[in-house]
Amino acid sequence: MDQKQNFADDRLIIGCIYCGGPPETRDHVPSRILLEPPYPDNLPVVDACLACNHGFSKDEQYFVCLLESVLTGSTDPEKIKRPSVAKAMQRSPALRSRIEAAKTMINNRSAFIPEGDRIKNIALKLARGHAAFELSQPCTQAPDHYWCGALDSLTDEQTNEFGAAHIQQLVGEMGSRNMQRMFAAEATLQSQSSGRKRIHVLINDWVEVQESTTAILQLTTLGE
């Protein structure tokens, strides 16, 4: 993947980016369990303590197995498209049963009711990792706002907003990878009361980590 060299002050983030503890190991963001081998070159890595690095493992496995079950509508390993996830389902009948028990029907369609705390744990882990790697900003505190949901639950307006290029409202530290990815653009706003208005905005588009993966991750910024 295209990875920028970080020119931000390396004193901004010291220690584990999840809890602030000692930097005993390195953690991939996004986690490699979300990707398939052969893994892309230059995968982002951040400092982490052993407790945090190991502590996310079970929730990460649940997260990817749930995603694949939702995409296929089944927990049957033979129907799972990702080989690594199919093997995980075969090795852990208890995990498969747990996800299967969450299956239901909504509007004549198969649906899975996720364990919200486990999903949130991984979603915030990924956001903190991206914030540290791309923005050079530590985000160990609880976020001001968190939302997670299915894309087909969004309105048309929300779907268009989600797929649009991200208008940057909070920039990273000077020299951070995020700041290097931004570019300026001019937009015209149409209002019934005040007519047209031209504004200048900073755009930061999607970062593609690996092609043909079933999970698409957007770089997110945590507010503290």
N, C-alpha and C positions, 0 to 999 in steps of 0.2 A: 504494500500500500504506500501511497505518497505520504511520507512523514517529514514534517518540518523539524529543523534543528531548533531547540529551545534557546532563546537568548535572554530570557527573563532572569532575574536575580535568583540564584539557586538557594539562597537563604530563606526564600519565602515559604518553602515547604520542607520541613525537617521531620523525619521520622515517618511512622505509619500514617498513610493518608486517611485511614478510616477512624483511628482512635488517638493518634498522636504518640503512640508507643514507639519502642525501638524499631529501627528499620532492619529487621532480621532476614527478610527475603524480598523477592520481587513478585508482583502480581500483574497478570495481563488484564488490560482493559480494552475491548471487552474480553471476558473470560474465554479461554480456549474451548470450553465446553459448548459455547454458542457457535463455534466454527467447525469446519471439517478439514482433516488433512488432505493434501499438503497445506500447511498453514502459510498464510502470506508472509513475506519478508517484512521486517521492521514493525512487528506487532508492538503497539504501545505497552509499556510496562511502568509500574509505579512502585514505590517502596511500601512495604507492609510488614506488620509483625506476624509471627507464626500463628498466633491465636486467631487473628482476623482472617488470615489467608486460609487456614483450615476450617474456620468456623462457618464459612459461606458454602462449603462443599455440598452438603445435603440439600440446602435450599436451591442451589444452582442446578443440581440434578433434577429436583422436582420441577423447577422452572422450565427447563428444556423439554422434559418429558411431557409436561402439560401442554406446552406450545405445539409439539408434534401431534399430540392426541387431538387437540382442537383442530389442527390443519387437516388431519385425516379423518376425523370423526370417530376414531377408534383407538383403543389402547393395545390392539393386537400387534405384536412385534412384526408380524409378516406384512402388515399394512403401513408400518412406519417407514418413511422414505430415507431418513438419515440413518446410516448403518450404526453409528455410535449410540444413537438414542435407542434403536431397536435392541442392541446388545444390553443396554442398561435396563430396559424393560424385562428382558429375559433373565438377567441376573438378579433382579429385585422384584419378585412376585408381590411382595407387600406394597411396594410403591405403585405398581400397576393396579393393584386392588384398590388402593387409596384414591387414585385418580379415577378409576372406573366408578367408584361409589359416588363421585361428584358429578357424574354424567346425568343429564336430564334432557327434557324436550321443551323447547321454547319456540312457539309459532311454527310447530311441525318441523323443527330443525334440531339436530343434536347440539347440545351445549354442555359446557363444563363449568361448574361453579368453583372458582379457584379459592385457595386458602390465602386470603388477602394479606395477612401479615408476612407470609413467606414471599409472596410476589413483591411486596413493598420493600422487604429486606434486600432483595437482589436489584430491584430498580434503583434504589438509593445508592447501593454499592456501585453500580455502573455509573450513575450520575456523579458521584464523588470521585470516582476514578478518572472520568473524562474531564471534570473540572480541574483536577490536579494536573493532568497531563496536558490538556489543551489551553487552559486559562492560567495555569500556575497559581491557582487559588485553593487553599485548604478549606474544606467544607465539612467539618466534623460535627457541627451542631445539627439539630433537627431543621428541616426546611420550613419556610413560611407556608408553602403550598405543595400539595402532592395530589396527583390524579393519575389513575390508570384504568383503562377500559378498552373494550373491543372497538376496532375501527368502524365496524358496521353499525355501532351504536351512535356514531356521530351524525349530526345533521349535515346537509350538503355544504352549508357555509363553513362548518367546522372542518369537514374533510378537505375543502379547498385551502383553508388556512393551514392545515397540518401539512399538506403536500407542497405548499409554496416555499420559496426561498425564505430563510429566517432573517427578519430584520433585526439586526443586533441592537439591543437596548443596554446590555451590560457587557463591556469589553473586558478582556483579560488584562493581565499585567503587561506593561511595556516590554516588547520582545517575545511575548508568549506565542505559542504556535497558533492560537486562536486569532491573535491580532494580525499575524502574517497572512492568514487565510481570508481576511476581510477585504472587501472592495467597496468603493463608494458608487452609489447610483442615484439618479434623479427620478422621483416619482411625482405623478400629478394626481392630486386628490380632488374629487368632484363632490361638492356640497350644494344642496338646494338653497341654503341660506347665504353662503358666502361665495358661491361659484367655484372656480378652479383655483387650486393652490399648489404650487410646486414646492417640494421639500427634498432635501438631500438626506439619504439614509445609508447606513452601513449594512451590507449583505454578507451573510455567512451561510453557505449552502451545506448540503449533506456531505458527510465524510464516509466514503464507501470503504469498508474494511476488507470484505471478501465478496466476490461475485457469486451468485447462485446459492446464497444461504437463505434459509427459510425465515430467519429472524432478522428484521431490519431495525437497526438501532440508530436513533437520532442523537446527536450531541446535545446534551441538556445542561442548563445552568441552574444551580441550586441557589435560592435566595436564603439568606441567613437572618 
